[in-house]
Amino acid sequence: MTSKTLLGRLYAAVGTETAPALRRQIVRVAVYAVLQGVTFVLMVPALRALLRHDTGTAWAWIGVMTVSAAATLVARHLQSMGGFRVGMATINGLHHRLGDHLATLPLGWFSADRTGRLTRLIGQGAKDVSGIIAHLLEPLLTGTLTPLVVVAGVFVFDWRIGLTLLICAPVLYAVHRWTTRLAERVDDRLEETASEANGRVVEFARAQPVLRASGPGGPGLVLLDDALEEQDRATRRRARADAPARMLFGLTVQLGVAAALVTGTAHLLGGGDPATTIATLVLVVRFAEPVTAIAGLAGTFRSSRAALAGVTGVLDARPLPEPDRTAEEAPARTPGSAVAVELRDVSFGYAPDRTVLDGVTFTAEAGTTVALVGASGSGKTTVTRLVARFFDVGSGSVHIGGDDVRDLTTDELAGMLAMVFQDVYLFDGTIRENIRVARPDAGEEEVERVARLARVDDIVTRLPDGWDTRVGEGGAALSGGERQRVSLARALLKDAPVVLLDEATASLDAENQAAIQRALADLSGRSTLLVVAHRLETITTADRIVVLGDGRVAESGTHEELMALNGRYAAFWRERNRSLGWRLATAEEVGAS
């Protein structure tokens, strides 16, 4: 990555709000680097005058150098403080920018691999990017600008030594690039292992019940140990690669200084001015100091640069396209009224060679309940995700209230939908706060009403702090069924025109399942319900049942119509009835059979 590319990515990462502050910080660092170089150069005439025993001239130059050094110290202080301010603003801005941008990306973007990398990127990655501004910008610019000023000064006093340093510059750059490329191969592997280890640690924290049930030698612990050991090996390989790279670059710098010393000595032996030559060679030694410092920061710089590439990669990910219009231009809606949901010849696949839906067409009329039935992998959940526009269809279209979902803005579509999916996530807040997420302006009476309908009030009475009990990250303090009831209360509170339910009663016992059914009945007529269920007894009263098979609509109708058809749905129902008779058998019974 060139410096221009680095700065370009840095500007892209910080965004338009922080970019002006970043530009001012670059100017501050550049001024400091140039002043430092000028101060170094001013040593030459001062030292030359002293070597010539010209005390008056020497004191004059020392006075000028003192002023320059004082200005350099002020510039250093300003750029140091500015670096920390811009660095902190960058962390804050990156978190907001990443959060806002991630909310616009399709769900398909969030693969398991990307999620692991994203967790590390938002945490350590944002710090690494801010570190470029707060800690690395100064040595990078001083390691470039200060030597350039020094070389220019050397040319003024001795063009031979200046030419020697100028010839060494491309050699130094070539060696730096070569050693960087060698180390980058190790860095890529380190990033992969760090992301894997980060994901395993999170998994370890969240899956404690499963891990403890499997015992100390369970596969979960083995996977975590393997990930940490591989990260340790990758870190060691990086250290082994860094040391030779730093040594080679430092050796090249010292060879450049040695070449300048040889050139100066040869000129001195050839009758050159000793005072000028000696003073210039002292300056050459100062030239090596900021250049060598770059080698010591190579590893940190590569890590920060990789984090920057990761951040800009996320920010460059394309969100789903949506119309560009103001709220006043949005389609008119009647608050609290149900709307129809229609799929028109929809085809979709998660991968180019894997078709899940192939020409699916059906309509859920406004205010009706439509159930989706089918074997695992038939595309039931995929249908609800397409309605919610987690993905865009491959072909065909999905309409809500007569509008193609692609013609609705994200806010418009979100305002029309309430979702209760299998994987319920609760925020680390109170139960009341988690319900009110659906409608922050809802009153206490409304929250308590939907809580009663979803039987959340039963949960509250058992908790130590009642409504103010914190549920933990992801709702860890509640059971799966309890989390689902809170999620359903959210949907009830939102009172959206369309409600999507994916296995809404899967984790509930018979009593609470009946309570949920009553809650859904409360939405009937006011909202259009699109329900995915494996428990067929929960959908017998649905206005329409759509049976999916082989990526298509295999059957469609009411429960009675489909049973009379004696097709797939009837086969599902017979299988369900047989499963009701299952029981645990004794070893003797199994042997007898």
VMD Tcl script that draws the C-alpha trace (Angstrom):
set ca {
  {0.00 0.00 0.00}
  {1.58 3.31 -1.02}
  {1.48 6.40 1.19}
  {-1.06 7.94 -1.13}
  {-3.23 4.87 -0.87}
  {-2.77 4.84 2.90}
  {-3.90 8.45 3.23}
  {-6.76 7.84 0.81}
  {-8.01 4.91 2.87}
  {-7.54 6.88 6.06}
  {-9.68 9.73 4.73}
  {-12.30 7.21 3.55}
  {-12.36 5.59 6.99}
  {-12.67 8.73 9.13}
  {-15.41 10.22 6.94}
  {-16.22 13.79 6.02}
  {-16.74 14.95 9.62}
  {-13.25 14.01 10.86}
  {-11.38 14.51 7.54}
  {-10.74 18.27 8.07}
  {-9.26 17.58 11.51}
  {-7.10 14.84 9.97}
  {-5.82 17.25 7.32}
  {-4.91 19.79 10.00}
  {-3.10 17.07 11.95}
  {-1.09 16.07 8.87}
  {-0.09 19.73 8.42}
  {0.94 19.95 12.10}
  {3.09 16.82 11.84}
  {4.60 17.98 8.53}
  {5.52 21.36 10.05}
  {7.13 19.59 13.00}
  {9.09 17.23 10.72}
  {10.36 20.08 8.54}
  {11.32 22.21 11.56}
  {13.19 19.25 13.03}
  {15.09 18.85 9.78}
  {15.88 22.57 9.66}
  {17.17 22.42 13.25}
  {19.45 19.55 12.30}
  {20.73 21.43 9.26}
  {21.45 24.55 11.34}
  {23.95 22.52 13.33}
  {26.29 22.49 10.31}
  {27.07 26.22 10.07}
  {27.20 26.48 13.87}
  {29.61 23.54 14.17}
  {31.64 24.72 11.17}
  {32.10 28.14 12.76}
  {33.22 26.56 16.03}
  {35.74 24.34 14.21}
  {37.08 27.48 12.52}
  {37.27 29.22 15.92}
  {34.85 31.89 14.68}
  {33.05 32.33 18.00}
  {30.92 35.30 16.97}
  {29.49 33.56 13.92}
  {29.02 30.37 15.92}
  {26.96 32.15 18.60}
  {24.83 33.77 15.92}
  {24.05 30.39 14.35}
  {23.48 28.84 17.78}
  {20.93 31.59 18.46}
  {19.12 30.82 15.19}
  {19.26 27.10 15.96}
  {17.84 27.74 19.45}
  {14.88 29.61 17.98}
  {14.35 26.78 15.49}
  {14.59 24.17 18.27}
  {12.05 26.10 20.38}
  {9.67 26.25 17.41}
  {10.24 22.52 16.88}
  {9.30 21.78 20.51}
  {6.12 23.84 20.21}
  {5.26 22.10 16.94}
  {5.91 18.71 18.57}
  {3.58 19.54 21.46}
  {0.83 20.76 19.11}
  {1.04 17.72 16.85}
  {1.15 15.31 19.83}
  {-1.95 16.79 21.45}
  {-3.68 17.07 18.08}
  {-2.88 13.44 17.33}
  {-4.59 12.23 20.49}
  {-7.65 14.43 19.89}
  {-8.07 13.29 16.29}
  {-7.32 9.69 17.29}
  {-10.11 9.66 19.88}
  {-12.49 11.35 17.44}
  {-11.58 8.66 14.91}
  {-12.49 5.81 17.29}
  {-15.83 7.42 18.09}
  {-16.53 8.25 14.46}
  {-15.58 4.77 13.23}
  {-17.93 3.08 15.67}
  {-20.79 5.27 14.52}
  {-19.94 4.94 10.82}
  {-19.53 1.17 11.01}
  {-22.73 0.78 13.00}
  {-24.75 2.94 10.63}
  {-23.31 1.22 7.56}
  {-23.74 -2.32 8.89}
  {-27.42 -1.61 9.43}
  {-27.80 -1.04 5.67}
  {-26.05 -4.24 4.54}
  {-28.01 -7.34 3.52}
  {-28.08 -10.20 6.02}
  {-26.30 -12.41 3.50}
  {-23.20 -10.26 3.96}
  {-22.89 -11.42 7.58}
  {-21.29 -14.82 7.02}
  {-19.73 -16.68 9.97}
  {-16.23 -15.76 8.78}
  {-17.09 -12.09 8.41}
  {-18.84 -11.95 11.76}
  {-15.72 -13.20 13.53}
  {-13.54 -10.67 11.73}
  {-16.07 -7.92 12.36}
  {-16.03 -8.50 16.12}
  {-12.26 -8.04 16.15}
  {-12.42 -5.14 13.69}
  {-14.88 -3.05 15.70}
  {-12.91 -3.59 18.89}
  {-9.18 -3.74 18.26}
  {-9.38 -2.66 14.61}
  {-10.83 0.77 15.39}
  {-8.09 1.34 17.98}
  {-5.43 0.33 15.45}
  {-6.78 2.77 12.87}
  {-6.84 5.62 15.40}
  {-3.29 4.61 16.35}
  {-2.15 5.51 12.85}
  {-3.11 9.11 13.58}
  {-2.17 9.26 17.25}
  {1.09 7.30 17.18}
  {2.28 6.35 13.69}
  {1.69 9.47 11.59}
  {4.45 11.39 13.38}
  {7.29 8.82 12.95}
  {6.20 8.06 9.38}
  {6.28 11.70 8.28}
  {9.37 12.63 10.30}
  {11.07 9.52 8.93}
  {10.37 10.86 5.44}
  {10.30 14.67 5.56}
  {13.09 15.21 8.09}
  {15.63 13.16 6.07}
  {14.57 14.98 2.89}
  {15.27 18.34 4.56}
  {18.59 16.96 5.83}
  {19.56 15.73 2.36}
  {18.70 19.13 0.90}
  {20.84 20.79 3.58}
  {23.72 18.41 2.90}
  {23.56 19.35 -0.79}
  {24.02 23.00 0.20}
  {27.20 22.29 2.14}
  {28.65 19.30 0.21}
  {26.99 18.11 -2.96}
  {29.09 14.93 -3.05}
  {27.78 13.64 0.28}
  {24.29 14.84 -0.67}
  {24.44 12.89 -3.93}
  {25.53 9.77 -2.03}
  {22.53 10.03 0.29}
  {20.21 10.65 -2.67}
  {21.45 7.50 -4.39}
  {20.87 5.51 -1.18}
  {17.23 6.66 -0.91}
  {15.73 4.36 -3.60}
  {17.80 1.47 -2.26}
  {16.35 2.04 1.21}
  {12.83 2.19 -0.21}
  {13.32 -1.02 -2.20}
  {14.65 -2.91 0.83}
  {11.77 -1.58 2.96}
  {9.19 -2.72 0.43}
  {10.78 -6.15 0.07}
  {10.98 -6.81 3.80}
  {7.42 -5.54 4.22}
  {6.09 -7.97 1.60}
  {7.87 -10.86 3.32}
  {6.31 -10.00 6.66}
  {2.84 -9.35 5.20}
  {2.46 -13.03 4.35}
  {2.80 -13.86 8.02}
  {0.48 -10.98 9.00}
  {-2.37 -12.36 6.88}
  {-2.17 -15.68 8.68}
  {-1.99 -13.95 12.06}
  {-5.17 -12.00 11.25}
  {-6.98 -15.21 10.32}
  {-5.96 -16.99 13.50}
  {-6.78 -13.96 15.66}
  {-10.29 -13.77 14.18}
  {-10.79 -17.49 14.70}
  {-9.59 -17.29 18.30}
  {-11.81 -14.28 18.97}
  {-14.85 -16.16 17.67}
  {-14.01 -19.21 19.78}
  {-13.65 -17.12 22.94}
  {-17.08 -15.55 22.36}
  {-18.48 -19.01 21.65}
  {-16.88 -20.33 24.84}
  {-18.52 -17.59 26.93}
  {-21.96 -18.04 25.42}
  {-22.08 -21.85 25.31}
  {-21.13 -22.62 28.92}
  {-24.14 -24.91 29.60}
  {-23.33 -27.07 26.57}
  {-19.59 -27.10 27.29}
  {-20.06 -28.11 30.92}
  {-22.47 -30.86 29.93}
  {-19.87 -32.29 27.52}
  {-17.18 -32.42 30.22}
  {-13.60 -31.10 30.37}
  {-12.53 -32.98 27.26}
  {-15.47 -31.86 25.12}
  {-15.00 -30.73 21.52}
  {-15.83 -27.10 22.37}
  {-12.83 -26.76 24.67}
  {-10.61 -28.56 22.17}
  {-11.63 -26.12 19.43}
  {-10.84 -23.14 21.68}
  {-7.46 -24.58 22.68}
  {-6.57 -25.31 19.07}
  {-7.52 -21.77 18.00}
  {-5.44 -20.17 20.77}
  {-2.45 -22.41 20.05}
  {-2.60 -21.61 16.34}
  {-2.76 -17.89 17.15}
  {0.28 -18.30 19.39}
  {2.17 -20.08 16.61}
  {1.25 -17.35 14.13}
  {2.41 -14.68 16.58}
  {5.75 -16.45 16.99}
  {6.14 -16.75 13.21}
  {5.50 -13.03 12.90}
  {8.15 -12.25 15.52}
  {10.63 -14.46 13.68}
  {9.84 -12.68 10.41}
  {10.01 -9.18 11.93}
  {13.46 -9.51 13.46}
  {15.37 -10.24 10.20}
  {13.35 -7.58 8.38}
  {14.26 -4.89 10.94}
  {17.87 -6.06 10.97}
  {18.17 -5.93 7.16}
  {16.60 -2.47 6.90}
  {18.75 -1.13 9.75}
  {21.86 -2.59 8.12}
  {20.96 -0.91 4.83}
  {20.59 2.45 6.59}
  {23.96 2.06 8.27}
  {25.57 1.09 4.94}
  {24.13 4.31 3.48}
  {25.65 6.31 6.33}
  {28.94 4.47 5.84}
  {28.90 5.32 2.13}
  {28.40 9.00 3.01}
  {31.25 8.83 5.52}
  {33.53 7.26 2.90}
  {32.59 9.94 0.39}
  {33.23 12.71 2.93}
  {36.54 11.22 4.02}
  {37.69 10.87 0.43}
  {36.79 14.51 -0.21}
  {38.60 15.54 2.97}
  {41.72 13.63 1.99}
  {41.51 15.25 -1.43}
  {41.86 18.71 0.08}
  {38.33 19.53 1.10}
  {37.44 21.93 3.91}
  {37.76 19.92 7.15}
  {35.30 22.06 9.13}
  {32.55 21.80 6.49}
  {33.11 18.10 5.90}
  {33.14 17.16 9.59}
  {30.02 19.24 10.32}
  {28.23 17.74 7.33}
  {29.10 14.19 8.39}
  {27.67 14.90 11.84}
  {24.43 15.88 10.08}
  {24.54 12.63 8.08}
  {24.54 10.65 11.33}
  {21.43 12.55 12.39}
  {19.89 11.61 9.04}
  {19.95 7.93 10.00}
  {18.03 8.32 13.25}
  {14.47 9.04 11.99}
  {14.88 6.64 9.07}
  {15.89 3.76 11.34}
  {12.90 4.47 13.60}
  {10.57 3.44 10.75}
  {11.95 -0.11 10.83}
  {11.12 -0.45 14.52}
  {7.49 0.44 13.81}
  {7.12 -1.85 10.80}
  {5.11 -4.54 12.62}
  {2.78 -2.05 14.30}
  {2.34 -0.19 11.05}
  {1.40 -3.36 9.15}
  {-1.18 -4.30 11.80}
  {-2.71 -0.83 11.69}
  {-2.66 -0.82 7.90}
  {-4.41 -4.22 7.83}
  {-7.03 -2.91 10.26}
  {-7.50 0.16 8.05}
  {-7.97 -2.06 4.99}
  {-10.54 -4.10 6.93}
  {-12.47 -0.99 8.01}
  {-12.55 0.49 4.51}
  {-13.50 -2.94 3.15}
  {-16.58 -2.97 5.38}
  {-17.44 0.63 4.53}
  {-17.04 -0.15 0.82}
  {-19.51 -3.06 1.02}
  {-22.54 -2.12 -1.02}
  {-25.87 -1.86 0.82}
  {-29.10 -2.90 -0.80}
  {-30.22 -0.14 -3.16}
  {-33.23 1.88 -2.09}
  {-35.13 4.86 -3.49}
  {-33.84 8.35 -2.84}
  {-36.78 10.35 -1.57}
  {-37.91 12.38 1.39}
  {-40.41 11.24 4.03}
  {-43.04 13.48 2.41}
  {-42.66 11.56 -0.87}
  {-43.21 8.16 0.77}
  {-46.37 6.16 -0.09}
  {-49.31 7.12 2.11}
  {-50.15 4.57 4.83}
  {-53.04 4.27 7.23}
  {-51.61 3.68 10.73}
  {-52.61 0.36 12.33}
  {-54.11 -1.15 9.17}
  {-53.04 -4.50 7.71}
  {-51.68 -4.73 4.15}
  {-51.30 -7.58 1.70}
  {-48.03 -9.47 1.12}
  {-47.46 -10.91 -2.33}
  {-44.67 -12.99 -3.88}
  {-44.63 -12.93 -7.67}
  {-42.63 -15.65 -9.40}
  {-39.81 -15.35 -6.85}
  {-36.57 -17.26 -7.38}
  {-33.64 -17.06 -5.01}
  {-30.49 -18.90 -3.95}
  {-27.84 -18.21 -1.31}
  {-25.20 -19.22 -3.84}
  {-25.25 -19.15 -7.67}
  {-25.41 -22.95 -7.84}
  {-27.89 -23.42 -4.99}
  {-31.51 -22.54 -5.73}
  {-33.79 -22.42 -2.69}
  {-36.91 -20.87 -4.25}
  {-37.87 -21.37 -7.89}
  {-40.85 -19.39 -9.14}
  {-42.77 -19.07 -5.84}
  {-46.05 -17.18 -6.15}
  {-48.70 -16.62 -3.48}
  {-50.59 -13.79 -1.77}
  {-51.35 -13.17 1.89}
  {-54.40 -10.92 1.83}
  {-54.55 -8.00 4.24}
  {-55.51 -9.05 7.75}
  {-55.24 -12.79 7.11}
  {-53.00 -15.45 8.61}
  {-50.93 -17.43 6.11}
  {-48.85 -20.37 7.31}
  {-45.77 -21.72 5.52}
  {-45.23 -25.47 5.78}
  {-42.60 -27.76 4.33}
  {-39.67 -29.98 5.05}
  {-36.46 -28.53 6.47}
  {-34.65 -26.63 3.75}
  {-37.76 -26.07 1.66}
  {-37.41 -22.28 1.91}
  {-39.94 -21.30 4.57}
  {-37.58 -19.06 6.53}
  {-36.11 -17.78 3.28}
  {-39.54 -16.47 2.27}
  {-39.82 -14.42 5.48}
  {-36.29 -13.07 4.99}
  {-37.11 -11.97 1.46}
  {-40.25 -10.24 2.70}
  {-38.13 -8.44 5.31}
  {-35.57 -7.78 2.55}
  {-32.65 -9.34 4.29}
  {-31.75 -10.31 0.73}
  {-32.93 -9.22 -2.69}
  {-34.69 -11.80 -4.87}
  {-32.79 -13.32 -7.77}
  {-35.81 -12.82 -10.00}
  {-39.45 -11.96 -9.55}
  {-40.62 -9.54 -6.87}
  {-41.96 -9.24 -3.32}
  {-44.72 -6.70 -2.65}
  {-46.06 -5.28 0.61}
  {-49.17 -3.14 0.42}
  {-48.85 -3.14 -3.38}
  {-45.29 -1.74 -3.34}
  {-42.21 -3.68 -4.36}
  {-40.01 -3.89 -1.25}
  {-37.13 -2.60 -3.41}
  {-39.11 0.62 -3.89}
  {-39.36 1.21 -0.14}
  {-36.68 2.83 1.98}
  {-35.20 0.87 4.87}
  {-37.13 2.95 7.41}
  {-40.41 2.59 5.48}
  {-40.08 -1.19 5.25}
  {-38.99 -1.55 8.88}
  {-42.00 0.50 9.97}
  {-44.34 -1.94 8.22}
  {-42.88 -5.13 9.71}
  {-42.67 -6.80 13.09}
  {-40.58 -9.95 13.29}
  {-40.39 -12.86 15.70}
  {-37.72 -15.27 14.52}
  {-36.22 -18.46 15.96}
  {-33.01 -16.80 17.11}
  {-34.18 -14.11 19.52}
  {-31.65 -11.51 20.67}
  {-32.31 -9.34 23.69}
  {-30.22 -6.32 24.61}
  {-28.43 -6.13 27.94}
  {-31.13 -4.04 29.56}
  {-34.32 -4.55 31.53}
  {-37.33 -6.50 30.29}
  {-39.30 -3.26 30.02}
  {-36.55 -1.68 27.90}
  {-36.37 -4.72 25.62}
  {-40.11 -4.63 24.95}
  {-40.13 -0.87 24.43}
  {-37.49 -1.20 21.68}
  {-40.40 -1.80 19.29}
  {-41.95 1.59 20.10}
  {-39.90 3.82 22.42}
  {-42.76 6.29 22.94}
  {-45.18 3.63 24.23}
  {-46.73 4.24 27.65}
  {-46.46 1.96 30.67}
  {-50.03 0.70 30.26}
  {-49.38 -0.36 26.65}
  {-46.16 -2.18 27.60}
  {-47.88 -4.04 30.43}
  {-50.87 -4.92 28.21}
  {-48.75 -6.62 25.53}
  {-46.66 -8.24 28.28}
  {-49.80 -9.87 29.66}
  {-50.86 -11.05 26.21}
  {-47.45 -12.66 25.62}
  {-47.38 -13.98 29.23}
  {-44.25 -11.94 30.00}
  {-45.90 -10.81 33.23}
  {-45.46 -14.38 34.53}
  {-41.72 -14.08 33.91}
  {-41.54 -10.72 35.65}
  {-43.10 -12.01 38.87}
  {-40.40 -14.67 39.19}
  {-37.45 -12.32 38.68}
  {-35.67 -10.64 41.62}
  {-36.06 -7.06 40.38}
  {-39.29 -7.53 38.46}
  {-39.57 -5.26 35.44}
  {-36.17 -3.76 36.20}
  {-34.30 -7.08 36.04}
  {-31.46 -6.94 33.52}
  {-31.61 -9.86 31.08}
  {-27.88 -9.98 30.26}
  {-26.19 -9.91 26.87}
  {-28.38 -11.65 24.32}
  {-30.96 -12.33 27.06}
  {-28.71 -14.90 28.77}
  {-30.63 -14.57 32.06}
  {-33.81 -15.91 30.42}
  {-34.67 -19.27 28.88}
  {-35.24 -19.67 25.16}
  {-39.01 -19.70 25.60}
  {-38.92 -16.62 27.82}
  {-36.82 -14.73 25.28}
  {-39.34 -15.65 22.60}
  {-42.21 -14.32 24.68}
  {-40.40 -10.99 25.13}
  {-39.82 -10.91 21.37}
  {-43.51 -11.52 20.73}
  {-44.42 -8.73 23.16}
  {-42.27 -6.44 21.04}
  {-44.23 -7.42 17.95}
  {-47.52 -6.85 19.75}
  {-46.39 -3.41 20.94}
  {-45.29 -2.36 17.47}
  {-48.72 -3.27 16.02}
  {-47.22 -3.33 12.51}
  {-49.24 -3.94 9.33}
  {-47.30 -7.19 8.71}
  {-46.01 -9.64 11.31}
  {-43.49 -12.35 10.41}
  {-43.25 -15.30 12.80}
  {-40.67 -18.03 12.35}
  {-41.28 -20.92 14.80}
  {-42.76 -18.47 17.30}
  {-43.96 -21.26 19.61}
  {-41.07 -23.68 19.11}
  {-39.60 -23.24 22.60}
  {-42.81 -23.01 24.58}
  {-44.72 -25.58 26.60}
  {-48.37 -26.32 25.94}
  {-49.70 -23.73 28.41}
  {-47.59 -20.89 27.09}
  {-48.20 -22.01 23.53}
  {-51.90 -21.51 24.10}
  {-51.18 -18.06 25.55}
  {-49.16 -17.17 22.47}
  {-51.98 -18.30 20.25}
  {-54.32 -15.96 22.10}
  {-51.82 -13.14 21.65}
  {-51.65 -13.80 17.93}
  {-55.41 -13.81 17.80}
  {-55.25 -10.29 19.22}
  {-53.28 -9.28 16.11}
  {-55.59 -11.10 13.73}
  {-57.37 -8.70 11.44}
  {-55.19 -5.73 12.42}
  {-52.05 -7.28 10.97}
  {-51.23 -9.70 8.20}
  {-49.54 -12.71 9.78}
  {-47.00 -14.78 7.85}
  {-46.21 -17.78 10.04}
  {-43.58 -20.52 9.72}
  {-44.31 -23.51 11.95}
  {-43.36 -27.17 12.35}
  {-46.09 -27.71 14.94}
  {-48.93 -28.19 12.54}
  {-51.57 -28.05 15.28}
  {-50.76 -24.35 15.74}
  {-51.81 -23.42 12.19}
  {-55.01 -25.38 11.64}
  {-57.03 -22.18 11.93}
  {-54.88 -20.24 9.46}
  {-56.76 -18.56 6.64}
  {-54.37 -20.18 4.19}
  {-51.59 -22.75 4.34}
  {-48.85 -22.69 1.70}
  {-46.88 -25.93 1.38}
  {-43.40 -25.54 -0.08}
  {-41.50 -28.33 -1.76}
  {-38.63 -28.52 -4.24}
  {-38.40 -24.72 -4.19}
  {-41.99 -24.24 -5.37}
  {-45.52 -23.94 -3.97}
  {-46.59 -27.58 -3.89}
  {-50.03 -27.04 -2.33}
  {-52.13 -24.19 -1.04}
  {-55.42 -23.96 0.82}
  {-57.07 -24.24 4.24}
  {-56.37 -27.12 6.61}
  {-59.55 -28.91 5.59}
  {-58.89 -28.42 1.86}
  {-55.34 -29.73 2.10}
  {-56.36 -32.74 4.18}
  {-58.99 -33.57 1.57}
  {-56.36 -33.20 -1.17}
  {-54.36 -36.00 0.55}
  {-51.04 -34.66 -0.67}
  {-47.87 -33.45 1.07}
  {-49.66 -31.59 3.82}
  {-51.80 -34.60 4.68}
  {-48.63 -36.72 4.77}
  {-47.04 -34.23 7.15}
  {-50.13 -34.38 9.33}
  {-50.17 -38.19 9.47}
  {-46.47 -38.20 10.37}
  {-47.19 -35.71 13.12}
  {-49.93 -37.93 14.54}
  {-47.63 -40.94 14.53}
  {-44.98 -38.95 16.41}
  {-47.47 -38.19 19.17}
  {-47.44 -41.88 20.06}
  {-43.67 -42.05 20.52}
  {-42.37 -43.02 23.95}
  {-39.14 -44.17 25.54}
  {-38.76 -47.93 25.50}
  {-36.88 -50.14 27.96}
  {-33.91 -52.22 26.88}
  {-35.99 -55.38 27.29}
  {-38.68 -53.99 24.97}
  {-36.11 -53.07 22.35}
  {-34.55 -56.54 22.58}
  {-37.94 -58.20 22.31}
  {-38.76 -56.24 19.16}
}
mol new
graphics top color blue
foreach p $ca { graphics top sphere $p radius 0.5 }
foreach p [lrange $ca 0 end-1] q [lrange $ca 1 end] { graphics top cylinder $p $q radius 0.2 }
display resetview
